[in-house]
Amino acid sequence: MARHSKRLALIGVVLLLGWRTLDHHRAVVTAELPLQAPAAAAGDRLIVEPDDGMAPVYALLRSPRRSLDLTMYELSDPSAEAALAQDAARGVRVRVILDGRLERTRNTAAYSYLTGRGVTVSWSPPRFFATHEKSFVIDGSTAVVMSLNFTAQYYATSRDLAVVDVDPRDVAAIESVFGADLAGSSTGTPAADDLVWSPSQSQADLIGLIQAAGRTVSLESEELSSSAVMSALVRAAGRGVAVRVVMTYDNRWRPAFAQLSALGGQVSVMYGERPRYIHAKLLVADAGTSQARAFVGSENLSDASLLHDRELGVVLVAPALVDRVDHVIAADIADGSPWR
């Protein structure tokens, strides 16, 4: 089931218009990746959907005492919207950025509902192809970085993850970018080497994770059309790295599947919503080793997502978190069907 046909149809237009920009980014961007988990991130945790249900996410939305800042690609969830309105009603400063480029129609009802209840809502900056980020910050002390949109109709059948991030450097960086995006001003992405930002850094960081892998790369994504990422995966397979991929099937990804399979990669696919729709964007390198790292975020493996959208992800180093991401991917591979 193609959930984002409008987005996919426009990707080709953006690639044609932005070809020189893509070359520029490839030439100048270098990866910054964490080597160890920050001590301040010891309280980080994962929420895995649909396994954990939405109750933990709703609890976080209801938890702020002073402020909540949310950036969201799609917002169509009465429970989430009610939580934000209730926060505002008890004096919390609630600010929301909604994508207005591709999802304005879907987001208009939430925009109207929230603005009528004391929430400051802004359409996303027009300089991005789309604001595809899904994150929120609570009281300037906790950030939640997600792959999931707040679209209630998909919760029961979608694979998605969220990272609850308590590292003060990460939280401050996410707040800084939120403030700039809310004001519509340009900004760099503040230093926090475990954060993965688009359009400035995502391609280099994700390729860096693949290039650093010595044994295994496991990933799942909703899209797989980035030639730069595919080249990195092909090179990894060529040097003996075991590459595993699980995705919801779409004809668009057949060339990538064929290329990886020909090199001995394992490709597993799901169909439509069965047994679930792969919406998560995950990558694990060298699971089970001292060099293991995992990525969780909003970035799809496409040029539009990596080079033109506003996106946010995080690289995890803590073994317990990396292991859980790896177990999610392994479970999805087992539940899928081998691609032939």
Sequence and secondary structure as in RCSB ss.txt:
>XXXX:A:sequence
MARHSKRLALIGVVLLLGWRTLDHHRAVVTAELPLQAPAAAAGDRLIVEPDDGMAPVYALLRSPRRSLDLTMYEL
SDPSAEAALAQDAARGVRVRVILDGRLERTRNTAAYSYLTGRGVTVSWSPPRFFATHEKSFVIDGSTAVVMSLNF
TAQYYATSRDLAVVDVDPRDVAAIESVFGADLAGSSTGTPAADDLVWSPSQSQADLIGLIQAAGRTVSLESEELS
SSAVMSALVRAAGRGVAVRVVMTYDNRWRPAFAQLSALGGQVSVMYGERPRYIHAKLLVADAGTSQARAFVGSEN
LSDASLLHDRELGVVLVAPALVDRVDHVIAADIADGSPWR
>XXXX:A:secstr
  S HHHHHHHHHHHHHTHHHHHHHHHH      SS  GGGTT EEEEETTT SHHHHHHHT  SSEEEEEES E
E HHHHHHHHHHHHTT EEEEEE  SSSHHHHHHHHHHHHTTT EEEE  TTSS B   EEEETTTEEEEES  E
EGGGGGGEEEEEEEE  HHHHHHHHHHHHHHHHT      S TTEEEETTTHHHHHHHHHHH SSEEEEE S B 
 HHHHHHHHHHHHTT EEEEEEE  GGGHHHHHHHHHTT EEEEEBTTBS EE   EEEESTTSTT EEEEES  
BSHHHHHTSBEEEEEE SHHHHHHHHHHHHHHHHHSEE  
